[in-house]
Amino acid sequence: TSDIYSSLSIYPNPSNGNINIKPLLDFGDAKVSIYDINGRKVYNTDVNLQNTVSINIQNLSAGMYIMQIEGADYSHTAKLIIN
């Protein structure tokens, strides 16, 4: 398996709620989930990580969140800060 941490860029972070997930490789279908600091799922969507994907979470309050990206054979977790 390739190192997903260096193959995926999530920006801007901190963000105003518009976030881009840019894969450097074709990661195929994936599920994006966002959790608040209490572990509650506040957002989820299915994406295709072949090209850059934009997600809009402007309805979330400012604070820190955890984004989890899960594909067929990989899982990636990142901290997100919403201003």
Rosetta silent file (secondary structure, phi, psi, omega in degrees, C-alpha in Angstrom):
SEQUENCE: TSDIYSSLSIYPNPSNGNINIKPLLDFGDAKVSIYDINGRKVYNTDVNLQNTVSINIQNLSAGMYIMQIEGADYSHTAKLIIN
SCORE:     score description
SCORE:     0.000 S_00000001
   1 L     0.000  139.094  177.951    0.000    0.000    0.000 S_00000001
   2 L   -74.281  160.094  179.941    1.241    3.473   -0.798 S_00000001
   3 L   -78.055  102.895 -174.445    1.667    5.957    2.000 S_00000001
   4 H   -65.165  -27.531 -177.337   -1.675    7.731    1.984 S_00000001
   5 H   -63.364  -35.954 -179.838   -0.428   10.501    4.292 S_00000001
   6 H   -90.947   -5.951 -175.885    1.927   11.858    1.652 S_00000001
   7 H  -104.669    3.824 -175.754   -0.486   11.126   -1.184 S_00000001
   8 E  -135.737  128.712  177.283   -3.445   13.113    0.074 S_00000001
   9 E  -121.635  133.072 -177.258   -3.600   16.806    0.753 S_00000001
  10 E  -116.690  118.331 -174.003   -6.441   18.439    2.678 S_00000001
  11 E  -150.557  161.927  -14.486   -6.623   22.226    2.388 S_00000001
  12 L   -73.551  154.254 -179.599   -7.154   24.928    3.460 S_00000001
  13 L  -149.991  108.616    6.686   -6.719   24.004    7.100 S_00000001
  14 L   -62.580  157.617 -172.571   -7.727   26.025    9.120 S_00000001
  15 E  -137.753  160.554  174.422  -10.750   26.570    6.899 S_00000001
  16 L   -89.799    3.540 -179.742  -13.954   28.574    6.722 S_00000001
  17 L   118.175   -9.875  171.685  -15.836   25.351    6.003 S_00000001
  18 E  -100.839  116.444 -172.979  -14.961   24.796    2.345 S_00000001
  19 E  -124.078  138.814  176.512  -12.409   21.993    2.248 S_00000001
  20 E  -110.113  138.052  173.990  -10.615   20.367   -0.655 S_00000001
  21 E  -115.415  113.988 -175.642   -9.269   16.831   -0.603 S_00000001
  22 E  -112.606  110.804  177.107   -6.634   16.446   -3.282 S_00000001
  23 E   -86.617  138.803  175.487   -5.358   12.933   -4.006 S_00000001
  24 L   -87.263  -14.427  175.545   -2.021   12.588   -5.759 S_00000001
  25 L  -125.303  170.326  175.875   -3.028    9.080   -6.795 S_00000001
  26 L   -84.900  107.257 -179.754   -6.368    7.599   -7.770 S_00000001
  27 L   -94.549   -2.295  176.300   -7.802    6.338   -4.492 S_00000001
  28 E    69.669 -154.391 -176.743  -11.186    5.467   -5.998 S_00000001
  29 E   -71.493  139.848 -179.671  -14.385    5.453   -3.991 S_00000001
  30 E  -148.042  162.619  176.191  -14.152    6.563   -0.393 S_00000001
  31 E  -114.562  126.686  177.951  -16.322    7.574    2.509 S_00000001
  32 E  -106.136  123.466  176.604  -15.577   10.896    4.218 S_00000001
  33 E  -123.917  143.326  177.201  -16.788   11.285    7.805 S_00000001
  34 E  -124.129  131.874 -177.472  -16.263   14.254   10.093 S_00000001
  35 E  -118.834  144.558  173.529  -16.500   13.969   13.866 S_00000001
  36 E   -81.698  178.289 -174.067  -16.609   16.666   16.504 S_00000001
  37 L   -68.330  -13.320  175.994  -14.286   16.525   19.508 S_00000001
  38 L   -90.715    2.590  177.489  -16.885   14.512   21.420 S_00000001
  39 L    86.042    6.822  177.318  -16.781   11.808   18.769 S_00000001
  40 L   -81.330  136.351  177.034  -20.201   12.575   17.287 S_00000001
  41 E   -75.589  122.887 -177.601  -20.444   12.189   13.530 S_00000001
  42 E  -111.153   -9.166 -178.528  -21.437   15.596   12.164 S_00000001
  43 E  -161.825  140.631  166.653  -20.976   14.982    8.433 S_00000001
  44 E  -155.204  149.492 -178.020  -20.534   12.115    6.036 S_00000001
  45 E  -157.289  157.824  173.796  -20.542   11.667    2.301 S_00000001
  46 E   -99.314  136.248 -178.520  -19.355    9.270   -0.382 S_00000001
  47 E  -133.693  165.869  170.022  -16.734   10.628   -2.761 S_00000001
  48 E  -115.468  114.604 -175.981  -14.555    9.454   -5.600 S_00000001
  49 E   -92.296   60.712  174.519  -10.937   10.352   -4.895 S_00000001
  50 L   -98.734  -37.934  177.027   -9.751   10.330   -8.460 S_00000001
  51 L  -129.042  179.007  179.896   -9.552   14.117   -8.623 S_00000001
  52 L   -61.338  133.580  179.234   -9.836   16.916   -6.076 S_00000001
  53 E  -113.466  134.738  176.357  -13.077   16.757   -4.111 S_00000001
  54 E  -107.682  134.574  173.799  -14.599   19.812   -2.405 S_00000001
  55 E  -124.461  147.661 -177.145  -16.815   19.485    0.620 S_00000001
  56 E  -115.759  113.328  177.766  -18.785   22.249    2.276 S_00000001
  57 L  -123.803   38.586 -178.339  -19.178   22.096    6.044 S_00000001
  58 L   -66.579  -15.024  178.890  -19.855   25.791    6.613 S_00000001
  59 L   -78.905   -9.118  179.376  -22.841   24.831    8.765 S_00000001
  60 L   -81.144  147.230  177.617  -20.479   23.459   11.444 S_00000001
  61 L   -70.171  158.979  176.354  -19.484   25.667   14.376 S_00000001
  62 L   -61.254  145.193  178.770  -15.940   26.913   14.691 S_00000001
  63 E   149.616 -168.918 -178.866  -13.660   24.445   16.413 S_00000001
  64 E  -102.677  139.908 -179.558  -11.606   21.318   15.920 S_00000001
  65 E  -134.421  162.111  174.604  -12.884   18.268   14.067 S_00000001
  66 E  -113.759  126.698  175.978  -11.515   14.914   12.971 S_00000001
  67 E  -103.470  129.845  177.355  -11.898   13.934    9.330 S_00000001
  68 E  -118.257  129.459  179.193  -11.771   10.261    8.479 S_00000001
  69 E  -117.574  118.920 -177.259  -11.381    9.079    4.906 S_00000001
  70 E  -121.322  127.796  176.090  -11.979    5.378    4.357 S_00000001
  71 E  -119.182 -169.825 -176.153  -11.480    3.487    1.144 S_00000001
  72 L   -58.441  -42.635 -174.386  -11.412   -0.150    0.161 S_00000001
  73 L  -133.245   27.178  178.042   -7.934   -0.789    1.546 S_00000001
  74 L  -154.893  161.268  174.709   -6.933    2.350    3.427 S_00000001
  75 E  -145.292  137.010 -177.303   -8.022    4.729    6.125 S_00000001
  76 E  -132.700  132.958  178.433   -6.778    8.272    6.712 S_00000001
  77 E  -121.116  137.643  179.356   -7.468   10.517    9.676 S_00000001
  78 E  -141.593  148.988  173.586   -6.752   14.241    9.816 S_00000001
  79 E   -85.315  138.251  176.691   -7.462   17.092   12.219 S_00000001
  80 E  -120.969  141.151  173.487   -9.517   19.940   10.793 S_00000001
  81 E  -118.954  124.508  177.370   -9.875   23.401   12.237 S_00000001
  82 E  -104.685  127.176  179.557  -12.913   25.459   11.275 S_00000001
  83 L   -82.576    0.000    0.000  -12.662   29.201   11.888 S_00000001
